[in-house]
Structure formats: C-alpha cells, structure tokens
Amino acid sequence: MYVAEVLGERNVAIRTTQLKQAHGRYFSFSGPWLRDSTQVDHLALSHLPHRRSFKLVGLASDTVEAPTAQQPGPDPPSGQTVNMSDPLNTTAGSVPTTGGVRELVLVDGRTFCISDDGGQMRERSHGMVHDDLRHLSLFEVSIADADLEGLACTASSPLSAVIVQQVRHGGHPRRFSCVMIRRRWVADGLREDIHVLNSGHERETVRMQLRIGADFAHLFDVKAGLSATEGKMSPDDANHWTIRSAGDVAAATRVSASLEPTDVDLAAGTLSWLLELPARGESMVSIIVEPMVEGVASGVAFTFGQAPAQAVPVRRLAAWQASTPKVVSADPRISSAVSQALADIAALRIFDRDGDDRVVIAAGAPWFMTLFGRDSLLTTWMTLPFDDTLASGVLSTLADLQGTCDDPPSEEQPGKILHELRRRGGGGPFKDRDRYFGTVDATPL
C-alpha cells in the first residue's frame, strides 16, 4: 500500500493494483521498504468513479480506500495513519509543549521513545527513556545541503514505526531523486535502520549525518521540560561509542553503527557517512542505542543481523494478541473499540526482568510506564474477561511490595499497598526510596 494525496485534500491510501492499472510506471516494493522508486506524479486514476488526480507520496501499512466525490473516506484505523495523533496532553501544566509539532511515541515495558513525526528527537520532552532515565536526549538525522520533507509516519505496533521522507536538495526545489526510510524499534533500547534510496537514473553521493546525545535526566525532569548536562562521548572502537553521564548518576549509553562513519566529531556528538548511491540503488546504516546502568547493559532486544519479527518483544506481542478473545458485534464500532483497547493494554504490559512469567500493567504511556496500585488494580480487574494473568501478576507483585514499617516520607505503613513504583533518585518521596505509598484507595481495592 502507498500513501497518496488527493490534491487539495487530506492524505489517503490507494491500492497498488489501482496504480498499476492507471500507469505503467509505479512504485513497487519487496519486503517492508521501497525497492524501485520510479516517480509517479499526479496520476489520473480514470477508472475511479470520481476521476480525481492523485500524487504518490509514500507507503502505508494497509489499505484505506480513497474517498468518493460524494462521501469523504473514513479515518484510517489506529496504527495505520499517515500523521500520528498528538500523544501528549499539552494543556497539562506538568507536560511541556513542543510548539504544536505532532509526535511519535513508541513504548515497550520500561522503555519509551518520543520524537516528532519525522523521527527527530530535539525538543525538551523528546528522547528515549529507560528505567526512568533519559538515555537519549538528541537523535537527529540529516542530509548535507538538503531538506527532509515528511511523507508518511506509521506506527504499526506499540514498539515499531516507519518514517518516509523525501530528500529535497538545496537549489533544486523540484528534484525528488532520493527517499529516506527510517525503521525504528524500541525495547530495552533502540534500533533504527536508515535507508537512503536513489530513484533517479544517475549515481548520487550524499552525506548523511547523525547528531546524538544523552543527558540522563530523570523522568520527572523530562516531563517538566527540564534537561541535565549532556554526557561526554568517547570511542570504544571504529563502530562503537559510549556516552557517560556528566553527573553523579551511574549510567551510560552505548551507541553502535553497522557501517563505520566517514567522519566522527566526539565534541559535537556527530557521526557522518558519505553514501554512494548507484542509479536506483540504496544504502543502509543501522544504529543501536543501548542503555547501561551501573555498568550493566539493558540487553537491547533488536540487534544487528536479527530480523525484527524474530525478536522476543514482537513474538510475545503477537502471541498475546492471538490468545485474547475477539468481540464480534453487529455494530462494528464495538469490535473496533475493544480491539483498540486490547492493543493499548498490550502496550502497557511490563515483564519481570528476572525471567519470571509474572506480568504487570502500567498506568499509562509514556509518562506513567510503571506499576501504580490503584490504576493497575482497576485495569486488570476490567481485563479479567480477556486475560486473567495480568491480575495475578499485579496482585502478586503488590503483595511482595506491601508496606512493612512506618515511614512518614514515603507514607509507608504495615500492610499498606503502594501507590507508585519508581527509580530511586527522582526527588521528593523517591529521593531515597523506589516506592511511594501516599494513596488512600489502593489498599481497599
């Protein structure tokens, strides 16, 4: 499927068969990214009833029928939209605004990533957070002497996304010879495959640059729009670097690249590659960002050379979705609402790091990806008809963390059920402890 733009209207998608019938030259792809990107511009799909003109602008994950002249088409299903919906409550005083830019949020367990819908992490609330520390505060890809125009942004699952961008070369506003496709996965770290494709008939040479940085700010500071001192980047070898915290936090971020950079500027935190692109050819650079806490690596789930579909988080998500009951109704809105609710629940699951089968549910993404007494209990209670393992996991975990003493700063009391579990060091009740019991309703529940 390809994202197409009805000229003068919103983005929709059309079938590849329609493109093939309408024009002999069309985009085709093998696997998840474009292979032959012959440009098709302003296709007149004469066999469609409304005979409108389309402009091909990218690819989408599934079919969304083009609207007729009389009736506008439906909004694409969640996870298949061209533009991501705003995931942040920008009216809340505790959540920083980012100038109205739409954002892409990916989450898996205790790791989440926020960027704009072009994949860039450069705003106050952007970055990759793992276990309540921001291990990536800057992640910006660019092409020298060119602008990147966003074409499509699709999150096919809670932990993966595809971003398609047109490379507009400086001085050539109508030139469309290159396309950049960024495929991102998040689970105990981040992997991003950056494809640059040359759809033209001549060889192209482009310089791609990645600016990267980590400030290791605590989640509470990130949420408030605050930042910390950027860590220092040092080389491990030609393809691996480590960013170490400049403060007293025992944390670091390991950066790896599948292709050795042409140039490296450690002070600026930039990696550059000179990519030679043959006619209708491509080049790809994979980047892995792995958090390290107290010298221990997080164990990023998506590694070099591994098919993402074979990674544990992807197989685990597919198995859960296949095992949960499906709702069939004469009213399609009910089935759609339940399916979306279950997809949201799947994104909020947190698995025990020690290999235990115990699973708990977080309070919300992205800022509340941790165990909350009240929120987790109510959610698992309502989820019982679909999955009773969530309830047993939450009850067992809360029992293990039940209060045992009187501690006024954290409001702990013997037998009391906790309110919130966090990484120690976030200030307030979490300055010296990792749990807070200041709630009146979790224990009765």
N, C-alpha and C positions, 0 to 999 in steps of 0.2 A: 504494500500500500504506500501511496505517496501523498503527502500533504499538498493540496493545491489551493490556490487563492482565486475565488470568484472575484473578478476585477471590481473594485469598489465595495466589496462586502467582506465578511469575516472569513477566516480560514476554514476550509472543509477538506475532505479527502475523497479521492475517486479511485475506482478500481484500475489496476494495471491493464486489464482487458480493454477497458474503455480507451486508455491511452493508445494501446496497440491498434485498435480499430480506427482511431482518429488520425493517427500519424505513424509513418513508418519509422521515424527516429524517436526513440523514447528511452527514458532511464530504465535500466534493468539492474537487478542486484542478485548476488549469490551470498547466502548467509545473512548476517544482520546488518551489513553495510553496503553502500553503493559500489558497484564494480565498473559499470560502463555508464559514465555520466554525460552522455551526449545531451547537449542543452535542448530543451523543448520550451519554447516561449510563446505565450498567447495561443495555445491550441484551441481551435474551433471544434468543439465536440458536437458535430452536426447531428449525430444520432440521438443526443439527449433532447428531451421534449422542449426545454426552454431555450436551447441553442445559444447558450452563453459562452463567453470566452473565458478560458482558464489560463492561469500561469503556474507552472510547476515550480514549487519552492522547497521541496524536501521530502522526507519519508515519514510515515506514521506506522504505528504498530498494528493497526487493524483497520477494518473498513468502516467508514462513516459516509453514508450516501450523500451525494450532492443534493442541495435543496432544489425544489422545483420553483418555477417562477411565481406560482401562486402561494406556495406554502414554504416558509423557511425551514431548513433542516434542523433536526434535534441537536442539542449539545452533545458532543462526544462523551462516552462513558468515562468515569474517573479512571485515571491511569493511561488514557489514550488521547489526551488533549494536546493541542499544539502549544498553548500557553498555560503555564502552571497557575493554579489559583493561589492567591496570597495565603501562605500558611500561618502568618503571624497575626495576632490581634494588635494592630497598630494603634488602636485607640487606648490601649492599656498603658498607664504611666511607667510601668516597670519593664516594658518591652520597647527597645529602641526602634524608631522609624528609619527607613532607608531611602527616603526620597520617592516613595511610590514604586520602586522597581519591583517587579514580580520576582518571586524567589522559588528556588528548587530545594526541597527538603528530602533527604534520604535518611533512613534510620534502620538500625538493626541492634537490638539489645541495648547495651550501654554506650553505643557509638552512634553519633548522628552527624550529619553534614548539612550546612546551609550555604547556598550560593545564590547568585542571581540566575535568571533563566538562561543565561549564556554560559553558565558553568564557572563564572569568575567569583572568587572569594576575596573581597576587598573592602567590604563595609564593616561597621562596628560590630554587627551581630553575626557576621559570616564566620565560617571556619569549620573545622572538624573537631568535635568534642568527644573525648573518650574517657569514661570513668570520671566525669565532672571536670576534666582539664582540657583546655583548647590546645590540641597538639598541632593544629594547622590554622594559622590566622590569615595567611596570604597564599593564594594559589591562583595565578593569573597567566593565561596562555595568550600569546600574541604572535603576529607575523610582521616582520620588519617592513616598513613602508606600505602597510596595508591596513584596512579596517575589516573587522569581522561583523557581518550582518546576520543576525539571528533568523533562522528559517523555521526551526522546529525544536521543541523540547518535550520529550515524552518520558514519563516515569512509568515503566511497565510493571514495576513491583515496588514495595516499600524501600528496597535497598539497591535499586539499579535505575539508571536513566540513560537516555541517548540525547545528545545535543547536536544539531546540524547547523552549520554556519557557512555563509558564502564569504569567500575571500575577495574583497574589493581592493584592487591595487591602487595605490596613490597615483593620481594623474590619469587614471583610466576608469572613470566612474561607471562605464557601461561594460566593463570587462568582467566575465564570470568564469575564468579558466580553472579556478581551484575551489574545492569544497573541503571544509574541515568537519570531521565527525568525531565527537568525543563520547566515549562509552565509559560510564562510571559505575563502580560497585563499592558499597560500604559495608564492612563487617569486621570489627576489631582492627580497623584501619581503612585505607582507601586504595583502590587501584583504578587508574584511568588509562585507557588506550586512546591515543590521539592519532587519528588517521588524517593525512592530508592527501587529497586526490586531485590529480590533474586531468580535467575533462577536455582539455584542448588538444590540438594536433601538433603542438610544438613542445619541446622539452622546457621545463620550468625549474628554476632554482629559487628556493625560498629559505629564509632564515626564521626558524621558529624559536621563540624564547619563552621560558617558564620562570616567573618570579615566585619565590616560595619563602615562607617564613612561619615562625611559631613563637607565640608569646607566653604560652602555658598559663593563661588567665583562668581563674576558677569560673565555673559555670555561672555563679551568681553575678560575677563581674561582667561576663559576656552578655548575660541577659539584661544588665543595666546599661549596656553600651560602653563599658569601660575596657581598657586594654592594659597590658603589662609590658615590661621591657622586652623587646624582641630578643630571642635567644641567638647564640652565635653558631654559625655553620662551619663545620670542619670536614675535610675529606677523610674517608676511610680507604677508598681506592678509586679507580677511574670511574666507576659507575655507582658508588655508594657514598652517602654523606650523612652526617649526624648533626642535628640542631639541638644544642643543650641549653637548658634553662639558665637565664641570667640571674634568677632569684634564688631563694632557698628551697625551691621545690625540687625534689629528686626525680626529675622527669626529663625525657629527651624524645626526639622524633627522628626516626631513621628514614632517609629518602633513598630510593633506588631507581635506576633507569635501565631499560632494556638495551638502549643504544648509547654509547659513550658520547657525551656532548663535544661539540667543536670548541666551545669556549665556556669557562666557568668563572664567575665573579663571586667569590665567597662573601665579600663585604656587602655586596648588594643583594646577595641571595638569588642570583640568576644563573640559569643553565640555558645554553644556546646550541641549536643544532642547525647545520647547513644541509638542507634536504634537496637531493637531486631527484626530480620527478620526471620520468620519461613521459612521452605523449600517452595519454590515457592510462597512466600508471599511478602508483601511490607509494607513500612511505608511512611507517607507523612507529611511534615511540610510546612505550608503556612506562608508566610511573607508578611506583608503590610507596605509600606513606604508612609507616608502622609506628604506633606509639610505644614508648618504653617508660616504665615506671619502676624506680628503684633498681634499674639495671635489668629488668625483666621485660622481654618483648611481649607484646599483646598476642602475637600469633595471628597476623592478618589472614583472613580466610581465602582471599583471592590472590594467588601467587603467579609469578611468571610461568608461562608454559602450560598453565592449567585452564581447561575450558571452564568458563564461569558456571555453566549449567551443572558441572560436576562438583562444585563447591558445596560444603556441608550446609550453609545457610539456605542456598537455593533449593537443594533437595529436601531439606527439613520443611521449608515453606510449602513446597509442592505436596509433600506427604500430608501435611496438616489440612491443606485446602481440599485434598481428595477425601479425607476421612470425615470431614464435618458434614452434617446433614444439609440437604438443599431444600429450599422452600419453593413450592410451586403454587401459583395463585392465578385466578382469573384476572386479577388486577396486576399487570406487570410491574407496577411501581413498588408493590410489596416485595416481590422477589428481588428486584434491583436494590431496594433499601437494605434488605437482610444480607445480601451478598456483599454490599459495600461495608456494612457493619462488621461482618466477619473478616473482611480484608483489613479493616482498621485494627481489629483485635489481634490479628496475626502480627501486625507491625509492632504491637505493644508488648509482645512476649519477651521475657528475659530468661535465659537459660543459665543454670548453675555452672560456674566455671570449673568446678572440680569434677565434672563429668557425671554428676548426679542427673537423673532423669527429671528432677524437680524443675518445674517451670512456674514463674510468677508473672503477673501482669503489671505493667507500669501505669502511671496515672495519665500520661498524655505526652504526645510528641510536639516539639522536640525538647522543651524545657523541663519536662517532668518525667523523663525516662528513668524512673526509679520506683521502688516499692513504696506505696502510700497505704497506711492502714485502712482508712475509710474508702478511698477510691478503688483500691484493689479488691476489697471485700465485696463492695456493691457490684463491681463489674463482673467478677467471677460468679456471683450469685445469679445475675441475669444471663450469664453464658452457660449455665448448667444444662439446658436442653441440647446444647451443641457440643460441649466439651467439658467433662467433669474433672479432667486432670488439672485444669487451671485452678479450680477451687481447692483441691487437695494440696497443690504446690504452695498456694498463698497461705492457707491455714497452717501448714507445717512450718513454713518459714517464719510467719508471725509468731508462732508458738516458740520457736527457737530464740527469737529476739525479744520475747516478753520481758517486761521490767522485772528486776530482781532487788533493787535498792531504792533509797530515796536520794534523788539528785536534783536539787532545785534548778540549776541552769538548764538542764535538758527536760525538766518536769517528769523525770522517770519516777515511778512508784512500783512497788512489788505487784506483779500481776497485770500491769497496765500494758495495753497494746500500743505499739509505736505509731507515730503519725507519719514520719518521713525518714528514709534511709539515704545518707549522702556520703560523699568522700569527706574525710576529716580535713579541716583547714579552711572551710569556707566562711568563717566568721560567725558571730552570734553563737547559737547553741552548738554549731558544728566546729567551733574553734578547736576543741579538744576531744570531741566525740564524733562518731559517724552516725548517730541516730538521735531523733528528737521525738518526744512523747507528748507534746503540747496539743492534745486534742481531747474532746470530751465524748466523741461518738464512736471512735474506733473500738474501744473495749466492749460497749454494749452490743455492737454488731457481731 
